């Protein structure tokens, strides 16, 4: 998998390390971290369960329930970066409610 595909997989939930051997390569891991950070997310590893996951990075801004947008607007179906941003947005919106 390339870095964009890894980001998409990692943002869908925790993944066994054996399923993403690309993350053993420090250069790939750093690229994945950079791409996730661009979307406000982080790469996390759970050593006890030997799993990787993309999580929200940092504190969330305070939002009133009425200010949370319900749609992201038009996105290109083939835009991996939009998909990563959408996943992070959805996670943020769920945590804010």
Secondary structure, DSSP 8 states (H G I E B T S, - for coil): --HHHHHHHHHTS-EEGGG-GGGGSHHHHHHHHHHHHHTTEEEEEETTTTEEEEEE-S------GGGS-S------TT-HHHHHHHHHHHHHHHHH-
